[in-house]
Amino acid sequence: MDIERMINMHMKWKARFETALRQRIWLDAGAIAVDKGCLLSNWLHGEGWARYGFSRAWSDCVAAHSNFHRQAAIAVQQINERFDLPVQEALGGASPYALASQALEKALVRLRQEGRPEQDDGARKGAAVPSSRRVVDGAPPGREHRP
């Protein structure tokens, strides 16, 4: 999985939320709050763990991803409750959602920069993912849930 793709995928959420706000579309905040089952979570707890799990950048990325989902769900709740909410208030630069989004992007960039390339994985390359790291929540692996 390409880390750049993960960054782009999660950055597109803001556009989806803006569309929901403009078009008065109700989104499922409960589903958005769950970080397990999205492509990034599956990658982080599978291939990402096998490749980068040794690093602090990986654990920071997992925490940032979880927080991103929490803040996205809160923003969606606000949007669902008040479709006249200014976009800037719900999703703008100083909003908790925007800060969580920026933190996730920085964590992913840091993971890409600090992680060892795949060919240097040594003992971890091909290592089995421990059951405590697997994503098992009923969502099909590799399936992104979309708002």
C-alpha positions in Angstrom: 0.0 0.0 0.0 1.3 3.4 -0.9 1.5 5.9 2.0 0.9 8.8 -0.4 -2.4 7.1 -1.5 -3.4 6.9 2.2 -2.7 10.6 2.7 -4.7 11.5 -0.4 -7.6 9.2 0.5 -8.0 10.7 4.0 -7.6 14.2 2.8 -10.6 13.7 0.5 -12.9 13.3 3.5 -13.1 17.1 3.9 -14.5 17.5 0.4 -17.1 14.8 1.2 -18.1 16.5 4.4 -18.3 19.9 2.6 -20.6 18.3 0.0 -22.8 16.8 2.8 -23.1 20.2 4.4 -23.9 22.1 1.1 -26.3 19.4 -0.1 -27.8 18.7 3.4 -26.9 15.0 3.2 -27.0 13.1 6.5 -23.9 11.0 7.2 -23.5 8.2 9.7 -21.2 9.6 12.4 -21.2 6.3 14.2 -19.7 4.5 11.2 -17.2 7.3 10.6 -16.0 7.1 14.3 -14.9 3.5 13.8 -11.3 3.5 12.5 -11.2 -0.3 12.2 -12.2 -1.5 8.7 -11.0 1.4 6.6 -8.2 0.8 4.2 -5.6 2.8 6.3 -6.5 0.9 9.5 -6.2 -2.5 7.7 -2.9 -1.4 6.2 -1.5 -0.1 9.5 -2.4 -3.2 11.4 -1.2 -5.6 8.6 1.4 -4.7 6.1 2.2 -1.4 7.8 2.9 -3.1 11.1 5.1 -5.7 9.5 7.1 -3.0 7.7 7.1 -0.2 10.2 5.8 -1.5 13.5 9.2 -1.2 15.0 9.1 2.6 14.9 7.6 5.2 17.1 6.3 6.8 13.8 4.0 3.8 13.3 2.5 4.0 16.8 2.1 7.8 16.4 0.4 7.1 13.1 -2.1 4.6 14.6 -2.9 7.1 17.4 -3.4 10.0 14.9 -5.6 7.8 12.7 -7.8 6.9 15.6 -8.1 10.5 16.6 -8.9 11.5 13.0 -11.9 9.2 13.0 -13.1 10.6 16.3 -12.8 14.2 15.2 -14.4 13.4 11.8 -17.4 11.8 13.6 -17.8 14.9 15.8 -17.7 17.2 12.7 -20.3 15.0 11.0 -22.5 15.1 14.1 -22.3 18.9 14.0 -23.1 18.9 10.3 -26.0 16.5 10.7 -27.4 18.7 13.5 -27.0 22.0 11.7 -26.8 22.1 8.0 -26.4 25.9 8.1 -23.2 25.5 10.0 -20.4 27.5 8.3 -17.9 25.1 6.7 -15.0 27.0 8.4 -16.5 26.3 11.8 -16.9 22.5 11.3 -14.0 21.8 9.0 -11.8 24.9 8.9 -8.1 25.3 9.8 -8.6 25.8 13.5 -11.3 23.1 13.9 -10.5 19.9 15.8 -11.3 18.0 12.6 -8.7 20.0 10.6 -6.1 19.7 13.3 -6.6 15.9 13.5 -6.5 15.7 9.7 -3.2 17.7 9.7 -1.8 15.5 12.5 -2.6 12.3 10.5 -1.0 13.7 7.4 2.2 14.6 9.3 2.2 11.2 11.0 1.9 9.4 7.7 4.7 11.6 6.1 6.9 10.9 9.1 6.2 7.1 8.8 7.2 7.3 5.2 10.4 9.2 6.1 11.5 7.3 9.2 10.3 3.8 8.2 12.8 1.4 6.8 12.3 0.5 3.1 10.7 -2.9 2.5 14.0 -4.4 1.3 15.6 -3.6 4.7 12.9 -5.2 6.8 15.2 -8.2 7.7 13.5 -10.2 10.4 10.2 -8.4 10.1 9.8 -9.0 6.4 7.1 -11.6 5.9 6.5 -11.7 9.6 3.0 -12.8 10.7 0.8 -10.1 12.1 0.0 -10.9 15.7 -3.7 -11.6 16.3 -3.8 -8.5 18.6 -3.0 -6.4 15.6 -5.5 -7.8 13.2 -8.6 -5.8 12.3 -11.5 -8.0 13.0 -14.7 -6.1 13.2 -16.8 -7.7 10.5 -15.7 -5.3 7.7 -14.2 -6.9 4.7 -10.4 -6.5 4.7 -9.2 -3.7 2.3 -12.7 -2.2 2.1 -12.9 1.5 2.8 -15.9 2.8 4.6 -17.0 6.0 3.0 -19.0 8.8 4.6 
